[in-house]
Amino acid sequence: MKNSYEMIYDVVQQIPRGKVATYGQVAFLAGNPRWSRVVGYALHVNPDQSTIPCHRVVNRFGEPSPAFVFGGANRQIELLQSEGVEFVDGKVDLPRYIWDGKTK
């Protein structure tokens, strides 16, 4: 049986390039809608950024994480912009870029 972090990583790996998911959305899809903070903890110790695109996870307002583990919020913004995600007033335009939860 997979642990909570493995279930979270499985969900995050499905977020397509150019889309984002919220912490709550990832928690729900991983099996427990109360795991939003656990999602944050899991992403902070992401063992493999090349296969677990944690930069695609933002808060419920579309804001990047100020504690983004791979270079801070500015790096997260750069990574998302390189995938075509646009920001309005420092936030992802969620209605436009939110992932529908379906696999790639």
Biopython code that builds the backbone (N, CA, C, O; Angstrom):
import numpy as np
from Bio.PDB.StructureBuilder import StructureBuilder

atoms = [
    (1, "MET", "N", (0.836, -1.190, 0.000)),
    (1, "MET", "CA", (0.000, 0.000, 0.000)),
    (1, "MET", "C", (0.884, 1.258, 0.000)),
    (1, "MET", "O", (1.894, 1.313, 0.701)),
    (2, "LYS", "N", (0.503, 2.237, -0.771)),
    (2, "LYS", "CA", (1.292, 3.461, -0.867)),
    (2, "LYS", "C", (1.048, 4.369, 0.330)),
    (2, "LYS", "O", (-0.046, 4.394, 0.894)),
    (3, "ASN", "N", (2.085, 5.116, 0.711)),
    (3, "ASN", "CA", (1.902, 6.096, 1.780)),
    (3, "ASN", "C", (1.342, 7.391, 1.188)),
    (3, "ASN", "O", (1.235, 7.518, -0.031)),
    (4, "SER", "N", (0.990, 8.342, 2.036)),
    (4, "SER", "CA", (0.347, 9.575, 1.579)),
    (4, "SER", "C", (1.225, 10.352, 0.601)),
    (4, "SER", "O", (0.716, 10.882, -0.387)),
    (5, "TYR", "N", (2.523, 10.432, 0.852)),
    (5, "TYR", "CA", (3.401, 11.170, -0.059)),
    (5, "TYR", "C", (3.432, 10.528, -1.438)),
    (5, "TYR", "O", (3.408, 11.230, -2.449)),
    (6, "GLU", "N", (3.484, 9.211, -1.488)),
    (6, "GLU", "CA", (3.496, 8.515, -2.779)),
    (6, "GLU", "C", (2.197, 8.763, -3.543)),
    (6, "GLU", "O", (2.214, 8.934, -4.762)),
    (7, "MET", "N", (1.082, 8.781, -2.833)),
    (7, "MET", "CA", (-0.205, 9.043, -3.482)),
    (7, "MET", "C", (-0.251, 10.475, -4.005)),
    (7, "MET", "O", (-0.785, 10.727, -5.085)),
    (8, "ILE", "N", (0.304, 11.407, -3.246)),
    (8, "ILE", "CA", (0.373, 12.808, -3.676)),
    (8, "ILE", "C", (1.267, 12.935, -4.905)),
    (8, "ILE", "O", (0.892, 13.600, -5.871)),
    (9, "TYR", "N", (2.429, 12.315, -4.883)),
    (9, "TYR", "CA", (3.340, 12.380, -6.028)),
    (9, "TYR", "C", (2.702, 11.782, -7.272)),
    (9, "TYR", "O", (2.912, 12.286, -8.375)),
    (10, "ASP", "N", (1.923, 10.713, -7.111)),
    (10, "ASP", "CA", (1.227, 10.112, -8.257)),
    (10, "ASP", "C", (0.289, 11.122, -8.913)),
    (10, "ASP", "O", (0.219, 11.200, -10.140)),
    (11, "VAL", "N", (-0.428, 11.887, -8.106)),
    (11, "VAL", "CA", (-1.347, 12.893, -8.635)),
    (11, "VAL", "C", (-0.567, 14.016, -9.314)),
    (11, "VAL", "O", (-0.893, 14.403, -10.437)),
    (12, "VAL", "N", (0.450, 14.536, -8.651)),
    (12, "VAL", "CA", (1.214, 15.665, -9.192)),
    (12, "VAL", "C", (1.864, 15.292, -10.526)),
    (12, "VAL", "O", (1.971, 16.133, -11.419)),
    (13, "GLN", "N", (2.292, 14.056, -10.662)),
    (13, "GLN", "CA", (2.911, 13.615, -11.918)),
    (13, "GLN", "C", (1.927, 13.640, -13.079)),
    (13, "GLN", "O", (2.344, 13.639, -14.237)),
    (14, "GLN", "N", (0.647, 13.663, -12.795)),
    (14, "GLN", "CA", (-0.370, 13.673, -13.850)),
    (14, "GLN", "C", (-0.730, 15.075, -14.336)),
    (14, "GLN", "O", (-1.371, 15.216, -15.378)),
    (15, "ILE", "N", (-0.331, 16.109, -13.602)),
    (15, "ILE", "CA", (-0.678, 17.477, -14.001)),
    (15, "ILE", "C", (0.064, 17.788, -15.301)),
    (15, "ILE", "O", (1.294, 17.756, -15.338)),
    (16, "PRO", "N", (-0.675, 18.085, -16.358)),
    (16, "PRO", "CA", (-0.005, 18.321, -17.639)),
    (16, "PRO", "C", (0.751, 19.651, -17.699)),
    (16, "PRO", "O", (0.442, 20.596, -16.972)),
    (17, "ARG", "N", (1.717, 19.695, -18.556)),
    (17, "ARG", "CA", (2.461, 20.917, -18.841)),
    (17, "ARG", "C", (1.464, 22.006, -19.227)),
    (17, "ARG", "O", (0.537, 21.767, -20.002)),
    (18, "GLY", "N", (1.665, 23.210, -18.674)),
    (18, "GLY", "CA", (0.781, 24.323, -18.995)),
    (18, "GLY", "C", (-0.493, 24.379, -18.178)),
    (18, "GLY", "O", (-1.370, 25.199, -18.450)),
    (19, "LYS", "N", (-0.608, 23.514, -17.178)),
    (19, "LYS", "CA", (-1.768, 23.497, -16.283)),
    (19, "LYS", "C", (-1.277, 23.544, -14.843)),
    (19, "LYS", "O", (-0.115, 23.247, -14.569)),
    (20, "VAL", "N", (-2.160, 23.917, -13.924)),
    (20, "VAL", "CA", (-1.841, 23.917, -12.503)),
    (20, "VAL", "C", (-2.959, 23.222, -11.741)),
    (20, "VAL", "O", (-4.068, 23.047, -12.245)),
    (21, "ALA", "N", (-2.641, 22.836, -10.524)),
    (21, "ALA", "CA", (-3.629, 22.296, -9.592)),
    (21, "ALA", "C", (-3.413, 22.996, -8.264)),
    (21, "ALA", "O", (-2.327, 23.508, -7.993)),
    (22, "THR", "N", (-4.435, 23.018, -7.448)),
    (22, "THR", "CA", (-4.292, 23.607, -6.111)),
    (22, "THR", "C", (-3.916, 22.505, -5.120)),
    (22, "THR", "O", (-4.086, 21.317, -5.393)),
    (23, "TYR", "N", (-3.409, 22.925, -3.980)),
    (23, "TYR", "CA", (-3.069, 21.967, -2.926)),
    (23, "TYR", "C", (-4.300, 21.133, -2.556)),
    (23, "TYR", "O", (-4.211, 19.915, -2.400)),
    (24, "GLY", "N", (-5.444, 21.802, -2.419)),
    (24, "GLY", "CA", (-6.672, 21.104, -2.064)),
    (24, "GLY", "C", (-7.115, 20.118, -3.128)),
    (24, "GLY", "O", (-7.595, 19.030, -2.810)),
    (25, "GLN", "N", (-6.958, 20.485, -4.369)),
    (25, "GLN", "CA", (-7.313, 19.600, -5.475)),
    (25, "GLN", "C", (-6.428, 18.352, -5.466)),
    (25, "GLN", "O", (-6.919, 17.235, -5.632)),
    (26, "VAL", "N", (-5.132, 18.549, -5.273)),
    (26, "VAL", "CA", (-4.211, 17.413, -5.205)),
    (26, "VAL", "C", (-4.579, 16.519, -4.018)),
    (26, "VAL", "O", (-4.589, 15.294, -4.140)),
    (27, "ALA", "N", (-4.879, 17.132, -2.875)),
    (27, "ALA", "CA", (-5.264, 16.361, -1.688)),
    (27, "ALA", "C", (-6.492, 15.509, -1.981)),
    (27, "ALA", "O", (-6.519, 14.319, -1.668)),
    (28, "PHE", "N", (-7.499, 16.118, -2.576)),
    (28, "PHE", "CA", (-8.727, 15.404, -2.905)),
    (28, "PHE", "C", (-8.449, 14.231, -3.844)),
    (28, "PHE", "O", (-8.907, 13.113, -3.608)),
    (29, "LEU", "N", (-7.697, 14.497, -4.905)),
    (29, "LEU", "CA", (-7.406, 13.450, -5.885)),
    (29, "LEU", "C", (-6.501, 12.351, -5.323)),
    (29, "LEU", "O", (-6.509, 11.220, -5.809)),
    (30, "ALA", "N", (-5.720, 12.695, -4.294)),
    (30, "ALA", "CA", (-4.853, 11.697, -3.652)),
    (30, "ALA", "C", (-5.612, 10.844, -2.640)),
    (30, "ALA", "O", (-5.072, 9.869, -2.118)),
    (31, "GLY", "N", (-6.856, 11.209, -2.366)),
    (31, "GLY", "CA", (-7.671, 10.363, -1.508)),
    (31, "GLY", "C", (-8.137, 10.953, -0.204)),
    (31, "GLY", "O", (-8.908, 10.318, 0.514)),
    (32, "ASN", "N", (-7.682, 12.179, 0.136)),
    (32, "ASN", "CA", (-8.116, 12.770, 1.392)),
    (32, "ASN", "C", (-8.165, 14.292, 1.253)),
    (32, "ASN", "O", (-7.120, 14.943, 1.243)),
    (33, "PRO", "N", (-9.371, 14.869, 1.146)),
    (33, "PRO", "CA", (-9.483, 16.315, 0.947)),
    (33, "PRO", "C", (-8.929, 17.154, 2.100)),
    (33, "PRO", "O", (-8.821, 18.374, 1.981)),
    (34, "ARG", "N", (-8.579, 16.511, 3.209)),
    (34, "ARG", "CA", (-8.037, 17.245, 4.355)),
    (34, "ARG", "C", (-6.511, 17.288, 4.347)),
    (34, "ARG", "O", (-5.908, 17.766, 5.308)),
    (35, "TRP", "N", (-5.883, 16.803, 3.297)),
    (35, "TRP", "CA", (-4.434, 16.719, 3.216)),
    (35, "TRP", "C", (-3.758, 17.927, 2.575)),
    (35, "TRP", "O", (-2.600, 17.813, 2.173)),
    (36, "SER", "N", (-4.406, 19.054, 2.460)),
    (36, "SER", "CA", (-3.788, 20.205, 1.776)),
    (36, "SER", "C", (-2.403, 20.533, 2.334)),
    (36, "SER", "O", (-1.461, 20.756, 1.574)),
    (37, "ARG", "N", (-2.284, 20.561, 3.646)),
    (37, "ARG", "CA", (-0.970, 20.838, 4.252)),
    (37, "ARG", "C", (0.011, 19.709, 4.000)),
    (37, "ARG", "O", (1.202, 19.943, 3.793)),
    (38, "VAL", "N", (-0.492, 18.485, 4.019)),
    (38, "VAL", "CA", (0.365, 17.333, 3.754)),
    (38, "VAL", "C", (0.925, 17.432, 2.329)),
    (38, "VAL", "O", (2.079, 17.083, 2.084)),
    (39, "VAL", "N", (0.100, 17.909, 1.399)),
    (39, "VAL", "CA", (0.577, 18.119, 0.029)),
    (39, "VAL", "C", (1.751, 19.088, 0.045)),
    (39, "VAL", "O", (2.764, 18.846, -0.611)),
    (40, "GLY", "N", (1.625, 20.168, 0.780)),
    (40, "GLY", "CA", (2.718, 21.134, 0.889)),
    (40, "GLY", "C", (3.979, 20.514, 1.459)),
    (40, "GLY", "O", (5.076, 20.755, 0.956)),
    (41, "TYR", "N", (3.827, 19.720, 2.505)),
    (41, "TYR", "CA", (4.984, 19.057, 3.110)),
    (41, "TYR", "C", (5.629, 18.099, 2.116)),
    (41, "TYR", "O", (6.852, 18.063, 1.983)),
    (42, "ALA", "N", (4.801, 17.322, 1.417)),
    (42, "ALA", "CA", (5.320, 16.347, 0.449)),
    (42, "ALA", "C", (6.096, 17.047, -0.667)),
    (42, "ALA", "O", (7.167, 16.594, -1.070)),
    (43, "LEU", "N", (5.547, 18.150, -1.157)),
    (43, "LEU", "CA", (6.210, 18.853, -2.253)),
    (43, "LEU", "C", (7.500, 19.514, -1.792)),
    (43, "LEU", "O", (8.440, 19.676, -2.570)),
    (44, "HIS", "N", (7.536, 19.888, -0.538)),
    (44, "HIS", "CA", (8.746, 20.520, -0.012)),
    (44, "HIS", "C", (9.919, 19.540, 0.057)),
    (44, "HIS", "O", (11.078, 19.954, 0.042)),
    (45, "VAL", "N", (9.620, 18.258, 0.133)),
    (45, "VAL", "CA", (10.678, 17.247, 0.166)),
    (45, "VAL", "C", (10.652, 16.387, -1.105)),
    (45, "VAL", "O", (11.072, 15.230, -1.098)),
    (46, "ASN", "N", (10.160, 16.968, -2.173)),
    (46, "ASN", "CA", (10.070, 16.285, -3.464)),
    (46, "ASN", "C", (11.407, 15.617, -3.797)),
    (46, "ASN", "O", (12.422, 16.304, -3.914)),
    (47, "PRO", "N", (11.423, 14.294, -3.950)),
    (47, "PRO", "CA", (12.677, 13.599, -4.211)),
    (47, "PRO", "C", (13.182, 13.695, -5.646)),
    (47, "PRO", "O", (14.342, 13.385, -5.920)),
    (48, "ASP", "N", (12.295, 14.132, -6.583)),
    (48, "ASP", "CA", (12.710, 14.146, -7.981)),
    (48, "ASP", "C", (11.912, 15.170, -8.784)),
    (48, "ASP", "O", (10.875, 14.849, -9.364)),
    (49, "GLN", "N", (12.406, 16.398, -8.810)),
    (49, "GLN", "CA", (11.698, 17.471, -9.505)),
    (49, "GLN", "C", (11.532, 17.184, -10.995)),
    (49, "GLN", "O", (10.596, 17.687, -11.617)),
    (50, "SER", "N", (12.423, 16.386, -11.572)),
    (50, "SER", "CA", (12.326, 16.128, -13.009)),
    (50, "SER", "C", (11.120, 15.259, -13.368)),
    (50, "SER", "O", (10.642, 15.315, -14.501)),
    (51, "THR", "N", (10.622, 14.463, -12.433)),
    (51, "THR", "CA", (9.452, 13.632, -12.722)),
    (51, "THR", "C", (8.230, 13.993, -11.882)),
    (51, "THR", "O", (7.125, 13.533, -12.171)),
    (52, "ILE", "N", (8.417, 14.809, -10.847)),
    (52, "ILE", "CA", (7.304, 15.256, -10.002)),
    (52, "ILE", "C", (7.273, 16.784, -10.097)),
    (52, "ILE", "O", (7.974, 17.465, -9.348)),
    (53, "PRO", "N", (6.464, 17.326, -11.015)),
    (53, "PRO", "CA", (6.474, 18.763, -11.292)),
    (53, "PRO", "C", (5.756, 19.595, -10.232)),
    (53, "PRO", "O", (4.669, 20.121, -10.474)),
    (54, "CYS", "N", (6.368, 19.707, -9.067)),
    (54, "CYS", "CA", (5.732, 20.402, -7.951)),
    (54, "CYS", "C", (5.483, 21.877, -8.244)),
    (54, "CYS", "O", (4.666, 22.509, -7.574)),
    (55, "HIS", "N", (6.176, 22.435, -9.235)),
    (55, "HIS", "CA", (5.946, 23.844, -9.574)),
    (55, "HIS", "C", (4.544, 24.071, -10.140)),
    (55, "HIS", "O", (4.102, 25.215, -10.246)),
    (56, "ARG", "N", (3.852, 23.013, -10.497)),
    (56, "ARG", "CA", (2.500, 23.133, -11.054)),
    (56, "ARG", "C", (1.416, 23.168, -9.988)),
    (56, "ARG", "O", (0.228, 23.157, -10.311)),
    (57, "VAL", "N", (1.813, 23.210, -8.721)),
    (57, "VAL", "CA", (0.839, 23.260, -7.631)),
    (57, "VAL", "C", (0.890, 24.645, -6.995)),
    (57, "VAL", "O", (1.949, 25.120, -6.585)),
    (58, "VAL", "N", (-0.284, 25.282, -6.921)),
    (58, "VAL", "CA", (-0.413, 26.636, -6.364)),
    (58, "VAL", "C", (-1.498, 26.624, -5.288)),
    (58, "VAL", "O", (-2.212, 25.635, -5.124)),
    (59, "ASN", "N", (-1.611, 27.721, -4.566)),
    (59, "ASN", "CA", (-2.653, 27.761, -3.535)),
    (59, "ASN", "C", (-4.024, 28.029, -4.171)),
    (59, "ASN", "O", (-4.127, 28.216, -5.383)),
    (60, "ARG", "N", (-5.049, 28.045, -3.361)),
    (60, "ARG", "CA", (-6.424, 28.161, -3.874)),
    (60, "ARG", "C", (-6.713, 29.493, -4.555)),
    (60, "ARG", "O", (-7.719, 29.637, -5.249)),
    (61, "PHE", "N", (-5.838, 30.455, -4.355)),
    (61, "PHE", "CA", (-5.992, 31.754, -5.006)),
    (61, "PHE", "C", (-5.155, 31.843, -6.290)),
    (61, "PHE", "O", (-5.195, 32.853, -6.992)),
    (62, "GLY", "N", (-4.400, 30.783, -6.589)),
    (62, "GLY", "CA", (-3.540, 30.784, -7.764)),
    (62, "GLY", "C", (-2.168, 31.368, -7.508)),
    (62, "GLY", "O", (-1.411, 31.639, -8.440)),
    (63, "GLU", "N", (-1.854, 31.560, -6.235)),
    (63, "GLU", "CA", (-0.560, 32.150, -5.887)),
    (63, "GLU", "C", (0.528, 31.081, -5.787)),
    (63, "GLU", "O", (0.281, 29.984, -5.287)),
    (64, "PRO", "N", (1.733, 31.405, -6.267)),
    (64, "PRO", "CA", (2.855, 30.475, -6.116)),
    (64, "PRO", "C", (3.300, 30.428, -4.655)),
    (64, "PRO", "O", (2.963, 31.303, -3.857)),
    (65, "SER", "N", (4.048, 29.407, -4.333)),
    (65, "SER", "CA", (4.530, 29.241, -2.959)),
    (65, "SER", "C", (5.744, 30.126, -2.700)),
    (65, "SER", "O", (6.714, 30.070, -3.456)),
    (66, "PRO", "N", (5.709, 30.947, -1.639)),
    (66, "PRO", "CA", (6.888, 31.746, -1.317)),
    (66, "PRO", "C", (8.051, 30.865, -0.863)),
    (66, "PRO", "O", (9.205, 31.292, -0.862)),
    (67, "ALA", "N", (7.729, 29.624, -0.476)),
    (67, "ALA", "CA", (8.759, 28.703, 0.004)),
    (67, "ALA", "C", (9.052, 27.612, -1.021)),
    (67, "ALA", "O", (9.494, 26.523, -0.656)),
    (68, "PHE", "N", (8.807, 27.896, -2.304)),
    (68, "PHE", "CA", (9.053, 26.890, -3.338)),
    (68, "PHE", "C", (10.469, 26.372, -3.183)),
    (68, "PHE", "O", (11.439, 27.127, -3.250)),
    (69, "VAL", "N", (10.567, 25.072, -2.973)),
    (69, "VAL", "CA", (11.822, 24.447, -2.554)),
    (69, "VAL", "C", (12.930, 24.526, -3.608)),
    (69, "VAL", "O", (14.109, 24.429, -3.268)),
    (70, "PHE", "N", (12.574, 24.696, -4.855)),
    (70, "PHE", "CA", (13.597, 24.714, -5.897)),
    (70, "PHE", "C", (13.872, 26.128, -6.399)),
    (70, "PHE", "O", (13.989, 26.340, -7.606)),
    (71, "GLY", "N", (13.975, 27.091, -5.497)),
    (71, "GLY", "CA", (14.380, 28.427, -5.888)),
    (71, "GLY", "C", (13.434, 29.550, -5.543)),
    (71, "GLY", "O", (13.618, 30.664, -6.035)),
    (72, "GLY", "N", (12.433, 29.313, -4.723)),
    (72, "GLY", "CA", (11.522, 30.366, -4.297)),
    (72, "GLY", "C", (10.400, 30.622, -5.291)),
    (72, "GLY", "O", (10.339, 30.015, -6.360)),
    (73, "ALA", "N", (9.508, 31.541, -4.908)),
    (73, "ALA", "CA", (8.320, 31.840, -5.711)),
    (73, "ALA", "C", (8.681, 32.311, -7.113)),
    (73, "ALA", "O", (8.028, 31.933, -8.085)),
    (74, "ASN", "N", (9.726, 33.141, -7.222)),
    (74, "ASN", "CA", (10.094, 33.643, -8.541)),
    (74, "ASN", "C", (10.473, 32.513, -9.486)),
    (74, "ASN", "O", (10.146, 32.558, -10.672)),
    (75, "ARG", "N", (11.157, 31.505, -8.972)),
    (75, "ARG", "CA", (11.527, 30.350, -9.811)),
    (75, "ARG", "C", (10.283, 29.576, -10.219)),
    (75, "ARG", "O", (10.186, 29.120, -11.358)),
    (76, "GLN", "N", (9.335, 29.423, -9.310)),
    (76, "GLN", "CA", (8.090, 28.725, -9.642)),
    (76, "GLN", "C", (7.358, 29.483, -10.750)),
    (76, "GLN", "O", (6.844, 28.873, -11.688)),
    (77, "ILE", "N", (7.312, 30.795, -10.644)),
    (77, "ILE", "CA", (6.669, 31.613, -11.671)),
    (77, "ILE", "C", (7.389, 31.429, -13.009)),
    (77, "ILE", "O", (6.741, 31.249, -14.040)),
    (78, "GLU", "N", (8.711, 31.474, -13.000)),
    (78, "GLU", "CA", (9.484, 31.286, -14.237)),
    (78, "GLU", "C", (9.175, 29.941, -14.882)),
    (78, "GLU", "O", (8.966, 29.862, -16.092)),
    (79, "LEU", "N", (9.146, 28.878, -14.070)),
    (79, "LEU", "CA", (8.869, 27.540, -14.602)),
    (79, "LEU", "C", (7.471, 27.462, -15.217)),
    (79, "LEU", "O", (7.290, 26.885, -16.289)),
    (80, "LEU", "N", (6.494, 28.041, -14.539)),
    (80, "LEU", "CA", (5.131, 28.021, -15.072)),
    (80, "LEU", "C", (5.021, 28.872, -16.340)),
    (80, "LEU", "O", (4.380, 28.465, -17.309)),
    (81, "GLN", "N", (5.640, 30.040, -16.334)),
    (81, "GLN", "CA", (5.595, 30.887, -17.531)),
    (81, "GLN", "C", (6.274, 30.206, -18.720)),
    (81, "GLN", "O", (5.847, 30.380, -19.862)),
    (82, "SER", "N", (7.321, 29.438, -18.457)),
    (82, "SER", "CA", (8.001, 28.724, -19.541)),
    (82, "SER", "C", (7.096, 27.655, -20.165)),
    (82, "SER", "O", (7.354, 27.181, -21.272)),
    (83, "GLU", "N", (6.042, 27.285, -19.447)),
    (83, "GLU", "CA", (5.067, 26.315, -19.950)),
    (83, "GLU", "C", (3.837, 27.006, -20.530)),
    (83, "GLU", "O", (2.881, 26.341, -20.928)),
    (84, "GLY", "N", (3.857, 28.344, -20.579)),
    (84, "GLY", "CA", (2.751, 29.092, -21.164)),
    (84, "GLY", "C", (1.697, 29.556, -20.186)),
    (84, "GLY", "O", (0.689, 30.129, -20.600)),
    (85, "VAL", "N", (1.897, 29.325, -18.896)),
    (85, "VAL", "CA", (0.932, 29.757, -17.885)),
    (85, "VAL", "C", (1.116, 31.253, -17.657)),
    (85, "VAL", "O", (2.231, 31.725, -17.434)),
    (86, "GLU", "N", (0.017, 31.986, -17.715)),
    (86, "GLU", "CA", (0.067, 33.436, -17.530)),
    (86, "GLU", "C", (-0.388, 33.824, -16.124)),
    (86, "GLU", "O", (-1.219, 33.157, -15.507)),
    (87, "PHE", "N", (0.182, 34.916, -15.647)),
    (87, "PHE", "CA", (-0.140, 35.443, -14.326)),
    (87, "PHE", "C", (-0.806, 36.802, -14.466)),
    (87, "PHE", "O", (-0.454, 37.596, -15.337)),
    (88, "VAL", "N", (-1.777, 37.056, -13.591)),
    (88, "VAL", "CA", (-2.439, 38.355, -13.520)),
    (88, "VAL", "C", (-2.299, 38.823, -12.081)),
    (88, "VAL", "O", (-2.790, 38.170, -11.160)),
    (89, "ASP", "N", (-1.635, 39.943, -11.887)),
    (89, "ASP", "CA", (-1.399, 40.486, -10.542)),
    (89, "ASP", "C", (-0.748, 39.458, -9.618)),
    (89, "ASP", "O", (-1.121, 39.339, -8.451)),
    (90, "GLY", "N", (0.226, 38.718, -10.147)),
    (90, "GLY", "CA", (0.989, 37.763, -9.349)),
    (90, "GLY", "C", (0.305, 36.437, -9.095)),
    (90, "GLY", "O", (0.798, 35.621, -8.315)),
    (91, "LYS", "N", (-0.835, 36.211, -9.752)),
    (91, "LYS", "CA", (-1.586, 34.973, -9.554)),
    (91, "LYS", "C", (-1.847, 34.305, -10.898)),
    (91, "LYS", "O", (-1.987, 34.967, -11.927)),
    (92, "VAL", "N", (-1.909, 32.975, -10.861)),
    (92, "VAL", "CA", (-2.287, 32.223, -12.058)),
    (92, "VAL", "C", (-3.767, 32.498, -12.332)),
    (92, "VAL", "O", (-4.574, 32.547, -11.403)),
    (93, "ASP", "N", (-4.114, 32.672, -13.575)),
    (93, "ASP", "CA", (-5.507, 32.819, -13.990)),
    (93, "ASP", "C", (-6.144, 31.421, -13.891)),
    (93, "ASP", "O", (-6.184, 30.675, -14.870)),
    (94, "LEU", "N", (-6.637, 31.086, -12.693)),
    (94, "LEU", "CA", (-7.118, 29.725, -12.426)),
    (94, "LEU", "C", (-8.215, 29.254, -13.381)),
    (94, "LEU", "O", (-8.144, 28.118, -13.850)),
    (95, "PRO", "N", (-9.221, 30.067, -13.691)),
    (95, "PRO", "CA", (-10.244, 29.555, -14.607)),
    (95, "PRO", "C", (-9.658, 29.097, -15.957)),
    (95, "PRO", "O", (-10.207, 28.216, -16.619)),
    (96, "ARG", "N", (-8.566, 29.698, -16.334)),
    (96, "ARG", "CA", (-7.949, 29.373, -17.624)),
    (96, "ARG", "C", (-6.965, 28.202, -17.538)),
    (96, "ARG", "O", (-6.864, 27.417, -18.481)),
    (97, "TYR", "N", (-6.240, 28.075, -16.422)),
    (97, "TYR", "CA", (-5.144, 27.116, -16.350)),
    (97, "TYR", "C", (-5.337, 25.959, -15.369)),
    (97, "TYR", "O", (-4.469, 25.094, -15.255)),
    (98, "ILE", "N", (-6.461, 25.938, -14.667)),
    (98, "ILE", "CA", (-6.656, 24.846, -13.708)),
    (98, "ILE", "C", (-6.809, 23.514, -14.445)),
    (98, "ILE", "O", (-7.502, 23.415, -15.457)),
    (99, "TRP", "N", (-6.154, 22.522, -13.915)),
    (99, "TRP", "CA", (-6.207, 21.180, -14.470)),
    (99, "TRP", "C", (-7.566, 20.564, -14.163)),
    (99, "TRP", "O", (-8.102, 20.761, -13.073)),
    (100, "ASP", "N", (-8.120, 19.831, -15.101)),
    (100, "ASP", "CA", (-9.457, 19.243, -14.895)),
    (100, "ASP", "C", (-9.414, 17.933, -14.100)),
    (100, "ASP", "O", (-10.456, 17.328, -13.846)),
    (101, "GLY", "N", (-8.219, 17.498, -13.710)),
    (101, "GLY", "CA", (-8.098, 16.288, -12.907)),
    (101, "GLY", "C", (-8.066, 15.006, -13.700)),
    (101, "GLY", "O", (-7.934, 13.918, -13.139)),
    (102, "LYS", "N", (-8.187, 15.133, -15.001)),
    (102, "LYS", "CA", (-8.123, 13.942, -15.848)),
    (102, "LYS", "C", (-6.669, 13.667, -16.209)),
    (102, "LYS", "O", (-5.855, 14.586, -16.296)),
    (103, "THR", "N", (-6.360, 12.422, -16.413)),
    (103, "THR", "CA", (-4.979, 12.074, -16.740)),
    (103, "THR", "C", (-4.590, 12.654, -18.094)),
    (103, "THR", "O", (-5.433, 12.952, -18.940)),
    (104, "LYS", "N", (-3.285, 12.801, -18.264)),
    (104, "LYS", "CA", (-2.725, 13.431, -19.462)),
    (104, "LYS", "C", (-3.295, 12.873, -20.740)),
    (104, "LYS", "O", (-2.916, 13.309, -21.827)),
]
sb = StructureBuilder()
sb.init_structure("model")
sb.init_model(0)
sb.init_chain("A")
sb.init_seg("    ")
for serial, (resi, resn, name, xyz) in enumerate(atoms, 1):
    if name == "N":
        sb.init_residue(resn, " ", resi, " ")
    sb.init_atom(name, np.array(xyz, "f"), 0.0, 1.0, " ", f" {name:<3s}", serial, name[0])
structure = sb.get_structure()
